Amino acid sequence: MHSLWEKQSFLSPDVVIVGAGITGLSAAATLKELSPDMKVTVLERGVLPTGASTKNAGFACFGSVSELLNDIDTLGPEGMVNLVEKRWDGLQKTCQRLGRSAIDIQVKSGYELILEEGSGIVEKIDNVNQLLNPFFQEDVFKLSDAKIDSFGLGQTHHLIENHLEGQLDTGRLIATLWKYCAELGVQIHTGCKVDNIIEEENGVSILCGNVKFLAEKVGVCTNAFTSKLLKEELDIAPGRGIVMSIVPDKSLPFEGTFHYEEGYYYFRDYYGKLLFGGGRNLALKEEETTEFGVNKKIREKLLLDIENIILPNQSYEIEMEWTGIMAFGQNKAPIVQKVSDRIAIGVRLGGMGVAIGSLVGEEVAELIVNS
Ligand SMILES: Cc1cc2nc3c(=O)[nH]c(=O)nc-3n(C[C@H](O)[C@H](O)[C@H](O)COP(=O)(O)OP(=O)(O)OC[C@H]3O[C@@H](n4cnc5c(N)ncnc54)[C@H](O)[C@@H]3O)c2cc1C
């Protein structure tokens, strides 16, 4: 039973956004930027966001050569370029909205390790550069084999450098975006799991336990968890990813962001520490889960890779480890669409949602405003 005051001030916003990850918060921020008087409420099931946005490795990246070649296979050359442009524009949007120093973005170059001799990837650097040249007006990728030894990398035949790739502080990104939304007047309720969304004649009911919100419009930004909430058939499969924070005995011989095996493995420096994760490809079916937890087989492989590839001959301590849940489909393009006149979704952000999240949020907001 609610009071008149609760009904007026909390339970009847103009728009409810479900999910307080980068996409949901960006959608809420855009709505308030477009319409400052609009009453916007974000509902988040966790005490903290509990998906991918506060669990990732903080790569400000838009794809390594092998990943982009794979995107050409699934989306075609134009689709690949379009996705890269969106990731780049999304990063610029986040920096411009929140400020570069607030999210601690640092552009120290990104590198792809080629572990397999004769993989054919190096030969295709020029093709990928040519496709991206009209957008960036310069070559993005180049071979940097001379750095392999100084970085102390084992088992690495080639190193491809992308001087535009950076890294950021994921926690600060979400905390700053949260603060920005609050300053714009967005109400954010945590510990508020949406159980059901029901369209009524006079609006949309959003049910969270025994609390019912009634809004004009709803934006669903629940990424990997969307199928649990909506009845629509959507091509979304969850994908769990692990990250470890590692303290090496000696100082790290490299700085920057690094990927190998089509981005399935990723590591970076973070103020003298190593953040390392990935390995989902070792157990794709097992990792198609929304349960947080660590797969022992993957963990063991990561430890082997630290010893053989990343920090050969160095001792280290594992300081922390955690997992987060991503969302994948047949290709890497996010799903942004209206599912009815009153409900829009922006989901399936894949493994590069830090880059694309603010743009997907903006698109969700535009669908809501223009419907
Ligand atoms: C281990 C890992 C490493 C990654 N590394 C990178 C990287 O380095 N660079 C990069 O660009 N991307 C990376 N990503 C991907 C990136 O983090 C995601 O693509 C992005 O954060 C997705 O944002 P989102 O807001 O769409 O989804 P999420 O962050 O998952 O947000 C969805 C939110 O919805 C909430 N929710 C779900 N169901 C409900 C409900 N019923 N009611 C209320 N709330 C609900 C969840 O709790 C969650 O907070 C990584 C992801 C992981 C897991």
The ligand as an SDF file (V2000), in Angstrom:
LIG
                    3D

 53 58  0  0  0  0  0  0  0  0999 V2000
   34.9950   -9.7310  -17.6810 C   0  0  0  0  0  0  0  0  0  0  0  0
   34.5740   -8.6890  -18.6580 C   0  0  0  0  0  0  0  0  0  0  0  0
   35.5380   -7.9270  -19.2990 C   0  0  0  0  0  0  0  0  0  0  0  0
   35.1510   -6.9480  -20.2110 C   0  0  0  0  0  0  0  0  0  0  0  0
   36.0940   -6.1350  -20.7270 N   0  0  0  0  0  0  0  0  0  0  0  0
   35.7080   -5.1100  -21.5180 C   0  0  0  0  0  0  0  0  0  0  0  0
   36.6340   -4.1640  -21.9440 C   0  0  0  0  0  0  0  0  0  0  0  0
   37.7980   -4.2030  -21.5290 O   0  0  0  0  0  0  0  0  0  0  0  0
   36.2280   -3.1890  -22.8020 N   0  0  0  0  0  0  0  0  0  0  0  0
   34.9350   -3.1140  -23.2320 C   0  0  0  0  0  0  0  0  0  0  0  0
   34.6140   -2.2440  -24.0450 O   0  0  0  0  0  0  0  0  0  0  0  0
   34.0100   -3.9650  -22.7710 N   0  0  0  0  0  0  0  0  0  0  0  0
   34.3650   -4.9470  -21.9280 C   0  0  0  0  0  0  0  0  0  0  0  0
   33.4280   -5.8070  -21.4630 N   0  0  0  0  0  0  0  0  0  0  0  0
   32.0410   -5.6720  -21.9460 C   0  0  0  0  0  0  0  0  0  0  0  0
   31.2960   -4.5010  -21.3050 C   0  0  0  0  0  0  0  0  0  0  0  0
   31.5640   -4.4700  -19.9220 O   0  0  0  0  0  0  0  0  0  0  0  0
   29.7950   -4.6580  -21.5630 C   0  0  0  0  0  0  0  0  0  0  0  0
   29.5450   -4.7970  -22.9570 O   0  0  0  0  0  0  0  0  0  0  0  0
   28.9910   -3.4530  -21.0680 C   0  0  0  0  0  0  0  0  0  0  0  0
   29.3470   -3.1400  -19.7410 O   0  0  0  0  0  0  0  0  0  0  0  0
   27.5000   -3.7560  -21.1450 C   0  0  0  0  0  0  0  0  0  0  0  0
   26.8190   -2.7040  -20.5090 O   0  0  0  0  0  0  0  0  0  0  0  0
   25.2470   -2.7720  -20.3000 P   0  0  0  0  0  0  0  0  0  0  0  0
   24.8840   -1.5910  -19.5010 O   0  0  0  0  0  0  0  0  0  0  0  0
   24.5610   -2.9630  -21.6030 O   0  0  0  0  0  0  0  0  0  0  0  0
   25.0050   -4.1240  -19.4980 O   0  0  0  0  0  0  0  0  0  0  0  0
   25.3050   -4.4460  -17.9710 P   0  0  0  0  0  0  0  0  0  0  0  0
   26.4940   -3.7300  -17.4890 O   0  0  0  0  0  0  0  0  0  0  0  0
   25.2940   -5.9170  -17.8310 O   0  0  0  0  0  0  0  0  0  0  0  0
   24.0610   -3.8030  -17.2340 O   0  0  0  0  0  0  0  0  0  0  0  0
   22.8160   -4.4330  -17.1820 C   0  0  0  0  0  0  0  0  0  0  0  0
   22.2490   -4.1120  -15.8050 C   0  0  0  0  0  0  0  0  0  0  0  0
   20.8880   -4.5560  -15.7530 O   0  0  0  0  0  0  0  0  0  0  0  0
   20.6500   -5.0210  -14.4500 C   0  0  0  0  0  0  0  0  0  0  0  0
   19.4790   -5.8940  -14.4980 N   0  0  0  0  0  0  0  0  0  0  0  0
   19.3620   -7.0810  -15.1410 C   0  0  0  0  0  0  0  0  0  0  0  0
   18.1240   -7.5820  -14.9770 N   0  0  0  0  0  0  0  0  0  0  0  0
   17.4390   -6.6860  -14.2210 C   0  0  0  0  0  0  0  0  0  0  0  0
   16.1170   -6.6440  -13.7140 C   0  0  0  0  0  0  0  0  0  0  0  0
   15.2310   -7.6300  -13.9560 N   0  0  0  0  0  0  0  0  0  0  0  0
   15.7360   -5.5810  -12.9600 N   0  0  0  0  0  0  0  0  0  0  0  0
   16.6020   -4.5570  -12.6990 C   0  0  0  0  0  0  0  0  0  0  0  0
   17.8840   -4.5610  -13.1560 N   0  0  0  0  0  0  0  0  0  0  0  0
   18.2840   -5.6120  -13.9070 C   0  0  0  0  0  0  0  0  0  0  0  0
   21.9330   -5.7590  -14.0890 C   0  0  0  0  0  0  0  0  0  0  0  0
   22.0650   -5.9430  -12.6950 O   0  0  0  0  0  0  0  0  0  0  0  0
   22.9860   -4.8410  -14.6930 C   0  0  0  0  0  0  0  0  0  0  0  0
   23.4820   -3.9010  -13.7590 O   0  0  0  0  0  0  0  0  0  0  0  0
   33.7750   -6.7760  -20.5360 C   0  0  0  0  0  0  0  0  0  0  0  0
   32.8200   -7.5250  -19.8700 C   0  0  0  0  0  0  0  0  0  0  0  0
   33.2030   -8.4760  -18.9320 C   0  0  0  0  0  0  0  0  0  0  0  0
   32.1520   -9.2620  -18.2050 C   0  0  0  0  0  0  0  0  0  0  0  0
  1  2  1  0
  2  3  1  0
  2 52  2  0
  3  4  2  0
  4  5  1  0
  4 50  1  0
  5  6  2  0
  6  7  1  0
  6 13  1  0
  7  8  2  0
  7  9  1  0
  9 10  1  0
 10 11  2  0
 10 12  1  0
 12 13  2  0
 13 14  1  0
 14 15  1  0
 14 50  1  0
 15 16  1  0
 16 17  1  0
 16 18  1  0
 18 19  1  0
 18 20  1  0
 20 21  1  0
 20 22  1  0
 22 23  1  0
 23 24  1  0
 24 25  2  0
 24 26  1  0
 24 27  1  0
 27 28  1  0
 28 29  2  0
 28 30  1  0
 28 31  1  0
 31 32  1  0
 32 33  1  0
 33 34  1  0
 33 48  1  0
 34 35  1  0
 35 36  1  0
 35 46  1  0
 36 37  1  0
 36 45  1  0
 37 38  2  0
 38 39  1  0
 39 40  1  0
 39 45  2  0
 40 41  1  0
 40 42  2  0
 42 43  1  0
 43 44  2  0
 44 45  1  0
 46 47  1  0
 46 48  1  0
 48 49  1  0
 50 51  2  0
 51 52  1  0
 52 53  1  0
M  END
$$$$
